[in-house]
Amino acid sequence: MSSTSISIFIVEDNDWYAELLAYKLTQNPDYTVRRFATAQSCLDSLSEPPDIITLDYTLPDGRGDEVLRRLKQRLPDVSVIIISAQEDIRTAVGLLQQGAYEYLVKDEETADRLWFTVGNIVQQLALRRENTQLRKQIGQKYDARRAIRGHSPAMRQLFTLIDKAARTNITVSIVGETGTGKELVAKAIHYGSDRREASFVAVNVAAIPRELLESELFGHEKGAFTGAVARRVGRFEEAHRGTLFLDEVAELDLSLQAKLLRVLQEREVCRVGGNGAIAFDARLMVATHCDLAREVREGRFREDLYYRLLGLPIELPPLRERGDDVLLLAEGFLQEFCQQNSLVACTLSEEARQKLLRYSFPGNVRELKALIELAAVLAENGTIAATDLPLRSPHPAADTPGVALPADESLRAQTTAIVQHYLDRYEGNILQVAAQLQIGKSTIYRMLQNKEVQLP
């Protein structure tokens, strides 16, 4: 049977009428039709479940509503079309409420209406199958050990935590520097869990204006505010039976933190401008590059919400702490980029490999990926040289080309050399140096006072 085949059971005790329906449907070569004269013979054949069942309302061994109930108990997703000589509207409504897909009255146009109805069901089945296939592909794509590369001890520990998280519905809080792959870890957990068939809904809190964030999360009713021209379902509702991932959760303002806490406690949302509470069943995962405990101590994050979100904490290691994983990732990114762009396969020269291992990657995996893709474009003769890796980090404290660092000196001496280099470079602009090095200006003033550095 081809992947497009549709199995249809016709349950009809009138042989002539059953033959008429079967003749009409088999005009499509993708439809496989089986006929049954009794309800029991159909029920006994459900070990090979059909996609569609046409059911005569009046059968020798059962009435349509009772047979429909038994069919739906066995096959909840099967589409059942009731075909009946009765035109009673209450009977039709009752059967539709019971789960029938359609109710057709027997007349000279029934076969044509059945053909049209089956066509609609087939379109829906095709979309459903495509959806299922896409979800399987996405699940494979975000399988932890496929999507997240690494053999270092820190990564092996991460894989263990991902497996543990996927087996339960515990809230997960993911902490890591920018570019370490926090959303990738969240997807790996979702697609490894029993919620994989439902939606993974990601919200970057920092990317949404604060005045719109409440509506984004909880939804709004028509007319709730200026511009609310229609009802909008919020992200919590979208994630029902699936997973809601809140990235950069530390960016929530305090008033919205209080509302989020209530939503998590009650497991229901109220749309902006609405009165009714809407229950939801969504697993929550959050991520931040901040130290949430410090945010609590400094009064920027609610302590009660902090404990509600903590759940299973997962800390992602920065790339500089992952050893040879840098080369493993680089080679993977290189292979993918060359394949996607129809480039000749490239390799990393030994000098390039050493340069990558020496670099601290303040932008982590995201920076490495961008660097490798650029190098693949610049490379000549299929080999990436060290000069094809332009290290242009905006964080000079992590990578300071041009700074003459004292050899075999203390960390303090090297820090002093870096600060002096940028004081000279920015002509004594202390605020600009502090911003560039991401240190407090009081630190620079103290170094000036102690005569460790001097203004140019």
N, C-alpha and C positions, 0 to 999 in steps of 0.2 A: 504494500500500500504506500503510495507516495506521500510526501510530507504535506501535500495540499489536499489529500483525500478527506472527505467529510462522511462520517458514518451516520445514517439516518434509520431509525426504527419507525415503521408505520404500524400502529396498533389499531386495527379496524376489523370488525367481524363480518362486514359485508364484502365478499370476495370481489365483486365487480367494482365497488368504490375503491377498495384498496389497490386494485390493479390500475385504476385510473390515476390515482395519486402517484403510485410507483412509476407509471409510464411517464408522467409529467416530470418528475424529479430526475429520472435517469437520462433525460436529455442532456444533462450536464455529466460528462464522463468522470468528473471528480467526485460525484456523489455515489456512495455505495449504500444501497437500500435493502433492508430486510423487513419482511412482513410477518405480523403476528395477529392471530384471530382472537386471542384472549389476553387479559391482563397478566395472568400467572405465567404464561409462556414468555412474555416480555421480561417480567421480573426474574425469571429463571435464567435469562440470557445476559444479565448485566455484568457478568464477569469480564466481558469485552465491552466496556461502556461506549455507547454512541455519543455523538456530539449533539444530536437533535432527536426528539421523539415527537411524532404526531400521534395524538391520543383521542380516540373516539370517546365522547362523553358517556355513552351508554354501551356497556359491554356485557356479555353473558355472565361474567363473574365479578363484576364490580362497577361502581359508579365512578364518574370521572374525578370528583373531588377526593375520594378515598384513594384511588389509584395514583393520583398526582401526589398526595401526601406521602405514599410509600416510595414513589420514585424519588422524591426530593430528599427523603431520609437516606436513601442509598447513594444518590448522585446529586449533591446540592447544586453543582454548577451546570447540570445539563439543561438545555433549553427545551421546554415542553410547549408544544402548540396544541391547544384543545380544538378539536373539530366536532361540532355538535349541530343537531337539527333544532335545538332549542334556541329561541331568540330572547329569552328572559334576561334582561339587563342585570338583574341582581345576581343571577347565576354567574354571568360573565365577570362582573366586578369581584365577586367572591373568589373565583378561580384565579384572577389576576393578582389579587391580594395574597393568595396562597402561594404564589410563585410562578404561575404560568407565564410564559413569554407573550403569548397572543391567544385570542379566542376568535375562531373563525366559524361562521354559520354556514352550514351545508347548503349550497345552491349551485347554479351553473357556473359561477365565477370563482368557486372555492379553489380549484386547482391553480388558477392564475394568481390568486392572492397568496396561496401557499408558496408558490414559486418566488414571489416578491419577498415574502417574510423570511423564507430560508436564505435568500440572498443577503438580507440585512444581517441575519445571524452569522453567516459565513464571514462577512466583513468584520464583524466584532470579534469573532474567533481568531481571524488572522491578526488583528491588532493585539489581541490578548497573547497569542503565541509569540508574536514579535517582541512584545513587552517582556515576556518570560525569558526569551532568548537573550535579549539585551541585558536583563538583570543578571543572568548567568555569566555573560561575558564580563559585565562590570565586576561581579563578585570575584571572578578569576583574576581580573586586572588588579583588584585591590587585595588579593590574597597577600597576607603580611610578608611572606618570604619571597613573593614575586615582586611586589611593589616596592618593598623596602629592602635595599641591599646592604649587606654588612656582615662581617664575621668577627668583629671585635667583641671583647667580653661585655661591653656596655650594650651592644646591639643584641647579643644573645639574651641578656637580661630583659631587654625591651620586648623581644619576641615572646618570652615567657609571660610577661604582664599582659600583652595583647591577647594571648590565648586565654588567660584567666578572665580577662574582661569580657571576651566574646561569649563565655559560657554562662554569664549572668546578665542581669539588667541593671547592675550597680552604676550609679553616676560615675563618670570618669573625668578627672581634671588633668589636663595635659599642659605641662610647663616646659618651655624651651625657648631658646633665642630665636629671633626672626630667621626664617629660612631653614629651620631644622626638620620641617615636614610634619607639623602638628595635625593639619587636616588630613594628610595621608594616613597617619596613625588612626585617626578617628574613623576614616572610611574602612580601614582594614578591620577594625573592631566591628563596625556595623555589618559589613559583608561577610564576616565570619560568624555572626550571631544568628539566632532564629528569627530576627527581624529583617533579614536580608531581602525578603520579597517586598517589603514596604519601602517607603521613601527615606532617603538620607537628605535632610534639609540643612544647609549650611548658611549661617548668617554671620557676616563680619560686622560686629557691633561698631567698630571704629569707622567703618565706611559709610554709615547711615547717619544723616543729620539727627541730632538728639530729639528735635521736635517731631520727627517722623518715626522714631524707633518704636514707640509704644504701639502705633498702628501696625507697623511691620511685624511685630511679634504677636500681637493679640488680635489683629484685625480691626475693622471698623464698620459701622452701619452707615447706610446712605444718609447724607446730611449731618453726619457727626461733627464735621468742621468744614470750613471753606475748601472746596475742591473735592470733597468726598461725594462724588456724583453717583456712586454705586456701592453696594456692600462689598467688602473685601475680606477674604478669609486670611487669618494670620498664620504665621509660620508654625505655631504650636499645633494648630488644626491640620495644616499640611503634613506635619510629621506624625499624625495619628497612626499608631501601630508600628511606626518606624523610629528614626533617630533624629533629634534636633541637636545640631552642633553650633554652639555660640563661641565664635572666635573673638579674641581680644575682649573677654568678658570684663576685665578690669576697667574698661572705658565706660561702663554703665554709670549714669549719674545716680545719686543716692535715692532720689524719688522713684526712679524706675527699679532700682534694686529692691525697694520695699514691695512694689507690685509683683516683681518676679518671685520674691520669697512667698508671697501669698499664693500665687499660681502653683508653685511647686508643692506647697503644703496641702492645698485643696484639690490639686490635680484637675483643675478646671479654669477656663479663661472666660473673661467677659469682654466682648468687643467694645472698642471705644464708641460711646454713644448708645450702647446697648444695655439692656437690663438682665437678660437671661444668661445663666451660667452654662458653658459648653464644656462637657467632660472631654478629656483627651487621654490617650495612652501613648506617650512618647518617651523614649529613653533620652536622657539628657547627657551630652558631653560638652565640656567647656575647655577653652584653651586661653593661655595668656603668656606673654613673654615677661610679665612682671612677677615680682614676689608678692603674692596676694596677702600673705601674713603681714608683710611690712605695710601694705596698703591698709590693712585693718588697723595696725598700730598707729598709723598716721591719720586715721579718721576718714579715709577716702573710700573704704569698702566696709559694708556692714558685717559684723562678726557673725550674726546668726545666719546670714546668707553664705558666708565663707564656709561654715561647717556643713550647711546643706549641700554645697557644691563640691566639697572636698572629695567625697566618695573614695574611689581608687585613684591615688595620685600617680601619674606617670611623668617622669622627667626625661626629656630627650637630651642626649649628650650633644654638645657642639661638635662640629666636624673636626676641630683641632684636637679633640680628645679621642678620636676614633682610629688613630694609627693608619695602617695600610688600607683601611676602608676608602680613603681618599682615592687611591688608584683604582680600586674596584668600581667605585662610582664613576670615576672619570672615563674608564674604558666602556662602561655601560652607556653613558650619555653619548660618547663618541660614536659607538656603533649605531645607536638609535638615530642620531642626527644624520649620519651619512646615509643610512637606509631611507629615511624620510625625505631626504633632499637629493637622492640619486647621485651621491658623491662617491668617488673612489674610496674604498675602505682605508681609513687612516690608522696609524699607530703612534704611540707616544715615544719619543726618543728618550734615552736614559737621562739626558740633561733636563728634559721637560718633566720627567717623573720625579727627579730630585727636587726641582723647583716647586712642584706641587706639594711634596712632602714637607718642605721647609716653610711653606706659607701657612698663616694662621686662619685664613678664611673667616673674617668677621661676619660675612654674609652667609656663611654655612653652605648647605647643599645647593640652595638657590644660586648663590654666587658661583659655585663650582660649575653648575650646569651652564650658566651664561658664558663663563670663561671658556669652557670646552667647545661650545658651539661656535664662538668667535674664532678660536684656534683652528677648528676644522676648516673654516672659510679661508683663513690666512695661510694654512699649510701648503707647502710645495712638495710635489712628488710623493704624496701619501704619508709623509712623516711630519709630526708636530715637533718643531724645535722649541727650545726654551724661549727664544725670542718671539714665538707665536703666542705666548701666554702673557699678555700685558696685565700686570697686577695693578689695578687702579682703584684700590679700596678707598672709600671716603673716610675711613677710620685710620688715621696715620699712627695711632698708638699701637695698632695691631700690625701695621706694615708701613715702615718708615723709610722708603727709598730716599737716598740723599742725606740721611742723618748719619753722621760719623759716630757710631756707638763705641764707647771704650771697651776694648777687648779684656776679657777676664775680670771685669769689674762688677761691683755689686748692682743689684736692681736699682738702688737709689741713684747711683752714679749714671746709669743708663737712662733713668727717668729724667734726671736733670739735663742730660744731653738732648733728649727729645724736646723738652719744654724750651730750652735755649734756642734750638733750631727753629721752632715755630715762632718764638718771639722775634728772632731776626727776620724770618720770612714775612711776618705780618707787621713789621716795623713797630713793634712794641704795643700793638693793639691787644690788651689783655682779655677783653671780652671775646674777641674773635678767636684767640688762641684757646680760651677755656671752652668755647663752643666746639671748636674743631677737635680738641682732644677729649671732649666730654668729661671735663673735670671742673671743680668749683673754682671760681676766680680767686676765692680766699686762699686756695692752695698756692696759686701763682704769686699772690701778694706776700704770703709767708716765705716763699722761696726767695723773693726779691729782698725781703727784710733780712733774711739770714745770709744774703749775698751768695746764694747758691747759683742764681742766675742774675743777669743784668739786662736792662733795657738797651737797645741799640742806639 
